[in-house]
Amino acid sequence: MKALTPAQLIRIEAEALLRLAARLEDGMSADFARAVELAVDCGRRRGRVVVTGIGKSGIIGQKLVATFNSTGTPALFLHAAEALHGDLGMLAQGDLVLALSSSGETDEILRLLPAIKRLGDALISFCCAMNSTLALASDVALDLSVEQEACGMGLAPTASTTVMLALGDALAIAVSLKKGFRPEDFADLHPGGQLGRKLARVAELMHTGDAVPMVSAATPMPAVIYEMSRKGLGMTTVTEGQALIGIMSDGDLRRLLERKGPLALSMTAGEAMNTTPKTIGAEEFAAQARGIMEEKKITSLVVVDPQRNVAGLLHLHDLWGLELS
């Protein structure tokens, strides 16, 4: 057994990935493009990508199912051994089967081939051996071959599983791009946790209804100050009906008092308001709202509809904990 340092192990896997990238740019590019088309076609027919494998390939397969699902391609995992004992019923006509087998001779997967052919489902395989039974039976076989495993004995699947994972990710992302999957779609599929908060819409976080400070242009300054204090958001909108015509912020009020002194209290909101406030739409991402606030050094954004009616108010406090990158 050859002793390898951790750095050498990592380099073996990194070099395997670089060789995969080179194959994708060269002779394997047409096969990869065909695999993408098969997956997109499957989606048009409302089929699913059914990923199957066993052992470490099966574990990689489960991760790839998660990647397909999260990028807009319905997918499920079919354990190759369990499929032979009833789970084959998960497979339906119109599905696309993605079979993972380094050797291409995994018995449990080969025993699924008659059922796949009977249903007429397309078959993509990831194999290291392009002359294997699985590769030859596939509509598209993608080459996973590695020069060596990152293991002193050359036996434990390491470099090959790393390449398998990367190739599956590349396929899932290429399919999502081909289908026109948008950031908005990604947000809809990730509502939970920190990622969900990053992808939240303004509409989900904004203050609405009576929580939005609002005065008319004719409102006297003492009443403007009262509304700002009562709602506790450091500003108030100034409206004509529901239409936004300006805002008054704590900063606007402070600057007004510095300029006018006690005379400021005899003014109306319309006479003192900022007539060009920053606004945002309710369907924009909250991360975009925070970016605007940080760039413009402001603490609030008025949320308006296409007719510039006030729909809500978003405060910087509502975005605490939101990462921008």
N, C-alpha and C positions, 0 to 999 in steps of 0.2 A: 504494500500500500504506500503510495507516494504522499508525503506530507506536504500540504499546501497551506500557505498563510491565508488569513482572511482576505487580505488585499488581492492575492492571486485568485481566490475563488470569485471575488467580485469582478475582477478583470475578465475572467473566462466568460461569465454571464454577459458582461457588457459587450465583449467582442462578438458573442453569439447574436446579440441584438443588432449590432452594426452590420453583420453579415446578412441578417434578415432584411434590414433596411435596404441593403444593396440589391438583394433579390427582388424586392418590391419595386425598385426603380428600374430593374432590367427585365429579365426573362419571365418573371412571375407577375408582372404588372397586369397583363391581359387576363390571367386567371383570377387575380384579385378583383378586377373590375367586373368580371362575370359573376363572382360570388356576391358582390354588392348588388348587381342587377337581380339576381335570384332572390335576395332578401327583400329588396324593394318590391319586386313582383309579388312575393308572398304577402306582403302587407296590403297591397292593392286588392288581393283576394280575401282579405281579412283572416289570413292564416297566421300562425305563430312560428317563431323560431324555436325549435325544440332541440336543446343542447343535450347530448348524451355522452357519457364517459364512465370510467370506473377508476377507483384508486385516486391517485393524485390528479390525474386528468379530470376525474369527476369533480374534485374540489375546485379546480380551475374553471370547469364548466359552470358550477354554481355561481361563481363570481361573474362570469361573462353574462349569465342570465340577468343578474342584477344590473349590469352595465347596459344591456339591450333595453331592459324595461325602463330604466331611468332616462334613457335618451330617446324614448318614444317608439320603440319597437317591441311589441308584446312578445314575451319569451317565457319558456318554462324549462325546468330541468327534468330529464328522464334518466333515472339511474339505470344503467345498462343491465345490471343483474336483476333488479326489481321488475324491469320491463318484461323479463321472461316469466314472471310469476304474477302477471295480471296488470301491471302498470302500463303495458303497451296500449291499453285503452285510452291513455292520455293523448295518443297520436291520432290526428284526424286528417282526412283528405284535404289537401291544400296547404298543409304545414311545410316548413322547410326544416330538414334535419341537419344539425351541425354535429358531426361525430368527431370526438377527440381521442386519438390513439397514437402514441409515439411510434409504436411498432407497425401499426396498421393491420395487426393480426390478433387483436384482442378478441378472444372467443365470444364473449358476451355480446360485443357489438356486431360481430359477423353474423351471429344468429338472429339479429334484428333486420338484416338486409332483405330477406324475403318479404317481411311485412312492409318495409319502407317502399319496396318496389311495387307491391300489390296495391298500395294506396296511391301510387304515382307521385309521391312526394319527392321534391328535389333533395339531393344529398350533397352536402359539402363536407369534406374531411380535412382535418389537420393531421398530417403524418410526417414522420422523418424518413419513411421509406416510400418512394414514389412508385415502386413496383410491387407494393404490398397488395393484398386482397382488397382491403378497404379503399385504398387510393384508386385502384383500377375500377372499382364498382361505383365510384363517386361521379357526380356530374362535374364537380370541381374539386380537385385535391390541391391543397396548399402545402408547400414544402416547409417543414419545421426542422430540417436537419441541422445538427450542431456538430462541430468538430470533436468536442469532448464535453462530458458533464463536469460540473464544478464539484467534483468529488474525487478524492484520492484514488478510490477504487474504480472510478469511471462507471459506476452502477446506479447510484441514487439519482432519480430524475431531479435535476436542478436547472442547468442551462436550458434543457428542453422545455421544462414547464414555464420558465421565465419567458421564453420565446412564444410559447403557446398562449400565455396570458396577454403578451403585447400584441400578438397578431389578432387575437379575439377583440381586444380593445380597439385596434385599428379598424377592424371590420365593422364593429358596432357604431363607431363615430362616423365612418365613411357612409354608412347606411343612413344615419340620422341627417347628415348634411345633404345627401341625395334626396331625401324626403322633404327637405326644407324645414327641419326641426329648428325652432326659434328659441331665444332665451325666455320668451314668455311661456312657451310650452314646457321648458325645463322647470320654470318656477312653479307651474301648476302641479308638477309631479313631485315637488320637494317642499311640502308645506311645513315640515317639522324641523325642530332643532335650530342650530345657528345658521345652517344653510338656508332653511326656510325663512328665517328672519331676514337674512341678506337679500333674499329674493321676494320679500313681501311687497305687496302693492301699497301705494300711499293710502288707498281707500281702506285698507285693513287697520291702519294705525292712526288715522287722522281723527281730530275732534269734530263732532257734528252737532247739529241741532242747537239747543240752547247753550251748549258748552262753547260755541263759537262767539267771541266778543264781536258785537256789531252795533254801530251807531249810524245815524244819517248825517249828511253834510251840514244840516242846521243844528246839530247837537252842540250845546254850549260846552266849553272846555271842562268845567267842573264835572259835568255828567260823563264826558269822555274819560276823564281820569277815574271816575267811579266804576265805569264799565271795565276798564283795563284792570283795576284792582280786584273787582268782583270775580272776573273770570280767571285771573292768575296766570295769564299766558304772556304777559309783558307787551301786549299790543292790542289793538282793536282794528277790525275792518271798518271801512266807511263805505256805505252802500246807498244806492238809489233803487229802492225796491229790494231785489235780491242781487242786482248787478254791482260788482265791485268797481268803485271809482277811486279808492285810495286806502291808505292805512295810516294809523298813528301808532308808533312804537315808543317804548320807554326812552330810547335814544332820541327820537324825534322830539318828544316832550322836553327832555333835558336841554337840547339845543335851542328849542323855542324859548324856554325860560331864560337861558343865557342871553339871548338876543333881545327879548321883549320885556323881561322882568315881570312885574305884576300884571302888565297889560295883556300878557298871554292868556290870563284867565278870562278875559272878556272876548276872546276869539271863539269861533266855531270850528268844528272838525273840518269842514270844507275849506276854511281859510288857512288851516295849518297842516293839512294832511300831505303825505307823500303820494303823489299822483302816479308814480311809476313803480309800484311794488313788484317784487319777484313773485311769480305764481308757478303752479305746477298742476298737471292733470291727475285725477284720482287713479288712473290706470298705470301711471308711471311707477317704476321701481322705487322703493324707499331709499335704496342706496344712491340713486340719482338725486333724490331730494337732499340727502345729507351732503353729497358732493357740492351741490349748489350753495347750501348754507355755509359750508366751510370755505368755498371759494369767495363768496360775497361777504363773509364774516357777519352773517345774520343768524338769528335764532328761530325764526318762524317763516313759513311759506303758506300763503293762502292757496287753497285748492279750489280751482274753478272748473266749470264745465265749458263746452265749446262756445257757449253764448256769454261767457265770462260771469256767469252767476256764481255766487259763493257756494261751494259744496262742502267745505270743511276747512280745517286749519291744522297744520302739522308743525309741532314744536320740536326743537332739537332734543329735548328731554325724551320725546317719544322714540328717538332713534339711538339712545344710549345702548352700547353693546353691539351695535351694527357695524360689521367689518365692511370696508369698501373694496378689498381685494381678496 
